[in-house]
Amino acid sequence: MKSDLDGLMQARNLDALLVTGPGRHNPAMVYLTGGANLSEAELIKKRGAEPVLFYNLMEREEAALTGLETKNLGDYHLEFLIKKFDGDLAKALAARYQNMLADLSIRSGRVGIYGISDPGSAYAVFSELSKAAPGLELVGEPETSVLLEAMRTKDEAEVARIRRMGQITVEVVAATVDFVSTHKVRDRVLIGPEGSPLTVADVKSRINLWLAERGAENPEGTIFAVASEAAVPHSMGRDADFLRTGVPIVFDIFPCEAGGGYFYDLTRTWCLGYAPDEVYAVYKDVLDVYNQIVQELRPGELCKNYQQRACELFERRGHMTVRNDASARQGYVHGLGHGVGLNIHERPSFAGHAGEDDHFVPGVVFTIEPGLYYPELNLGVRLENTFWMRPDGQFEKLVDFPMDLVLPLE
Amino acid sequence: MKSDLDGLMQARNLDALLVTGPGRHNPAMVYLTGGANLSEAELIKKRGAEPVLFYNLMEREEAALTGLETKNLGDYHLEFLIKKFDGDLAKALAARYQNMLADLSIRSGRVGIYGISDPGSAYAVFSELSKAAPGLELVGEPETSVLLEAMRTKDEAEVARIRRMGQITVEVVAATVDFVSTHKVRDRVLIGPEGSPLTVADVKSRINLWLAERGAENPEGTIFAVASEAAVPHSMGRDADFLRTGVPIVFDIFPCEAGGGYFYDLTRTWCLGYAPDEVYAVYKDVLDVYNQIVQELRPGELCKNYQQRACELFERRGHMTVRNDASARQGYVHGLGHGVGLNIHERPSFAGHAGEDDHFVPGVVFTIEPGLYYPELNLGVRLENTFWMRPDGQFEKLVDFPMDLVLPLE
């Protein structure tokens, strides 16, 4: 967690962190500032010291709200530097960074670089900085940055913010149930009060509205995928699709605090009115694996072992899994879960190269989301909740909501 | 505009463009794909050829919706490359880029790099690519990229999307007027039906809702700034502030298409119920300068000349301007306008080093937004509309809305 950051910097031999980019929807910046309405900012944190935030003059009031020490970027005279370097903006920005770092007495050592930027600009500017300040070693961490490592566990204030997003999420899911279930049915299609079919777009626009009302947003969209779309794990759903009785819908909702803060992640699979036997059978397998996995969660265990375990449980029920075939398109074709925080996907990791040593420690917040997909049967089922491992070693589902397959129509 | 891109690449001697990052809220990617729900993608455009979109397997359906040629990133075997380079992800990603470029027969030449990424990762990965493929010259364009240069002018389809956002914007501003004006007043403070004071947070949550209902979002927030906050050009407004009669409010709203598409930008300044003489006098100066500037817009003229002209007009009325003092905090303290498109601020530019040769040509879409700020008087006024220079040389305000200072209460 954040209080570990200096120790983690020490372990990676990092003398300072440099974070660049907007104040919102920029996890590295939000993590160190708390979130601020800054269009562009720079932040430097020396190991063992509080961060210093560099703002553009017009945003001085917003910068001050962070409570951090602040400095005016205008005092670094970019226009003068541009002239000095004959209009070469990359050289001028590099010189400005050099001066900003020097003002914090950082003239040598290893400086990690994070945030959000245009990749070509970053390559150009930091290449120039590296040439201009050979005493500095500029470090990129494409795998797991020291910030992502710190974010792997959350303090109680962070968990409270994630849980609050969870409460908003289930309010919106409940509103979706109420909205959908009061529609009439004609020829197996749900029909609105004016007699026109209910579409995925209609449902999504309500969801956006209910999120906005509650101070949340869904910058990465919402999955509301019907039938053949449900059978493709990350199809967002087709706007024009109708809602039909007896056809599975995968509803995966992952909103964050407005302005780009903490996320929550929850998935339900619904059949409206009734569920055909083959859908129920697949749903039952997913639910059983979900329940079995949740029951088996243990402090100190490796996360990736649970992905193996999920594969084993699905295979025992006769399904193909990514363990048999990494490019499988039917059966169990994705990872079991992921960490959730300022990024919708972060550490701990349940699969893949990064985070293969991740295990359950106090403060991790993560999803468990087994699923089965059969594109040829127009059939997909996924069930997902978000959990926290508490300081006392207990695993706690952050919010609750029924996992029933059949959504009865009134 | 987009059809100029190959010519602009030729002029900059760029053989290919490489765009990385998410499919949404990533102007370079949205520009070349039209916008796609991809969490992460890579796109390569050779000069004279259509772009090729590289997707992650789980997002193949979303990638296909773009209509572009697509390739599966899975076919480039990142896990194998990570092992080959002993776990060095930067080297592995560099090798993958090298293979992707080679598949499009790009083994030498100048490759521009754009999009959104972690700056440290970009620095690390492209430094490795540069070492591994010395025949490639990797180009960062921190000033005005070839894509921003193309975006400087819009085709009619783009203007239609911006105008549509303008229509949504004025609907939401009209709804705000209706909402605010029906409140009662007690001791000069607006009071809701339950007797509690109306706050900036109340107004903003309605604005978010009305935007969401219309398929828009405001990823950069909305400025609704009262009194002393209005006197700071880019304060977003304080959530807890009350709305009071006779006190200026700067309302600057700049939503974009949901998912991160085209923006619109509009500002009004209101006094509720009545306007004190000193507020009206400042408003009148801003309105007069606005009207004078709009009247003087001419095809072919340099944009920056209008910033000079605005300074001249304000100085003639006795106000300080950024021309007298670049760090001024009172008077006319910012630029006159900016281009609007997939970025809320883009070319053409009215001030600063970049875009100093920008002039009014067919297809530019831009704001005109003079303002005056007097922090010691708790007073700020800004008025803004968005314009398009049409192919016939006429300047057209994209949508209309009254610019009155006083917002009468019912």
Chai-1 contact restraints between the chains, C-beta under 6 A:
chainA,res_idxA,chainB,res_idxB,connection_type,confidence,min_distance_angstrom,max_distance_angstrom,comment,restraint_id
A,T20,B,P119,contact,1.0,0.0,6.0,A-B,restraint_1
A,N37,B,G221,contact,1.0,0.0,6.0,A-B,restraint_2
A,N37,B,M236,contact,1.0,0.0,6.0,A-B,restraint_3
A,M58,B,P233,contact,1.0,0.0,6.0,A-B,restraint_4
A,M58,B,H234,contact,1.0,0.0,6.0,A-B,restraint_5
A,E59,B,H234,contact,1.0,0.0,6.0,A-B,restraint_6
A,E61,B,V232,contact,1.0,0.0,6.0,A-B,restraint_7
A,E61,B,S235,contact,1.0,0.0,6.0,A-B,restraint_8
A,I82,B,H353,contact,1.0,0.0,6.0,A-B,restraint_9
A,L89,B,P142,contact,1.0,0.0,6.0,A-B,restraint_10
A,L89,B,E143,contact,1.0,0.0,6.0,A-B,restraint_11
A,A90,B,P142,contact,1.0,0.0,6.0,A-B,restraint_12
A,I113,B,P119,contact,1.0,0.0,6.0,A-B,restraint_13
A,I113,B,G120,contact,1.0,0.0,6.0,A-B,restraint_14
A,Y114,B,G120,contact,1.0,0.0,6.0,A-B,restraint_15
A,G115,B,P119,contact,1.0,0.0,6.0,A-B,restraint_16
A,I116,B,I116,contact,1.0,0.0,6.0,A-B,restraint_17
A,S117,B,P119,contact,1.0,0.0,6.0,A-B,restraint_18
A,P119,B,T20,contact,1.0,0.0,6.0,A-B,restraint_19
A,P119,B,I113,contact,1.0,0.0,6.0,A-B,restraint_20
A,P119,B,G115,contact,1.0,0.0,6.0,A-B,restraint_21
A,P119,B,S117,contact,1.0,0.0,6.0,A-B,restraint_22
A,P119,B,A122,contact,1.0,0.0,6.0,A-B,restraint_23
A,G120,B,I113,contact,1.0,0.0,6.0,A-B,restraint_24
A,G120,B,Y114,contact,1.0,0.0,6.0,A-B,restraint_25
A,G120,B,G140,contact,1.0,0.0,6.0,A-B,restraint_26
A,G120,B,E141,contact,1.0,0.0,6.0,A-B,restraint_27
A,S121,B,G140,contact,1.0,0.0,6.0,A-B,restraint_28
A,S121,B,P142,contact,1.0,0.0,6.0,A-B,restraint_29
A,A122,B,P119,contact,1.0,0.0,6.0,A-B,restraint_30
A,A122,B,A122,contact,1.0,0.0,6.0,A-B,restraint_31
A,A122,B,Y123,contact,1.0,0.0,6.0,A-B,restraint_32
A,Y123,B,A122,contact,1.0,0.0,6.0,A-B,restraint_33
A,Y123,B,Y123,contact,1.0,0.0,6.0,A-B,restraint_34
A,Y123,B,F126,contact,1.0,0.0,6.0,A-B,restraint_35
A,Y123,B,G140,contact,1.0,0.0,6.0,A-B,restraint_36
A,A124,B,G140,contact,1.0,0.0,6.0,A-B,restraint_37
A,A124,B,P142,contact,1.0,0.0,6.0,A-B,restraint_38
A,F126,B,Y123,contact,1.0,0.0,6.0,A-B,restraint_39
A,G140,B,G120,contact,1.0,0.0,6.0,A-B,restraint_40
A,G140,B,S121,contact,1.0,0.0,6.0,A-B,restraint_41
A,G140,B,Y123,contact,1.0,0.0,6.0,A-B,restraint_42
A,G140,B,A124,contact,1.0,0.0,6.0,A-B,restraint_43
A,E141,B,G120,contact,1.0,0.0,6.0,A-B,restraint_44
A,P142,B,L89,contact,1.0,0.0,6.0,A-B,restraint_45
A,P142,B,A90,contact,1.0,0.0,6.0,A-B,restraint_46
A,P142,B,S121,contact,1.0,0.0,6.0,A-B,restraint_47
A,P142,B,A124,contact,1.0,0.0,6.0,A-B,restraint_48
A,E143,B,L89,contact,1.0,0.0,6.0,A-B,restraint_49
A,N208,B,A212,contact,1.0,0.0,6.0,A-B,restraint_50
A,L209,B,A212,contact,1.0,0.0,6.0,A-B,restraint_51
A,L209,B,E213,contact,1.0,0.0,6.0,A-B,restraint_52
A,A212,B,N208,contact,1.0,0.0,6.0,A-B,restraint_53
A,A212,B,L209,contact,1.0,0.0,6.0,A-B,restraint_54
A,A212,B,A212,contact,1.0,0.0,6.0,A-B,restraint_55
A,E213,B,L209,contact,1.0,0.0,6.0,A-B,restraint_56
A,G221,B,N37,contact,1.0,0.0,6.0,A-B,restraint_57
A,V232,B,E61,contact,1.0,0.0,6.0,A-B,restraint_58
A,P233,B,M58,contact,1.0,0.0,6.0,A-B,restraint_59
A,H234,B,M58,contact,1.0,0.0,6.0,A-B,restraint_60
A,H234,B,E59,contact,1.0,0.0,6.0,A-B,restraint_61
A,S235,B,E61,contact,1.0,0.0,6.0,A-B,restraint_62
A,M236,B,N37,contact,1.0,0.0,6.0,A-B,restraint_63
A,H353,B,I82,contact,1.0,0.0,6.0,A-B,restraint_64
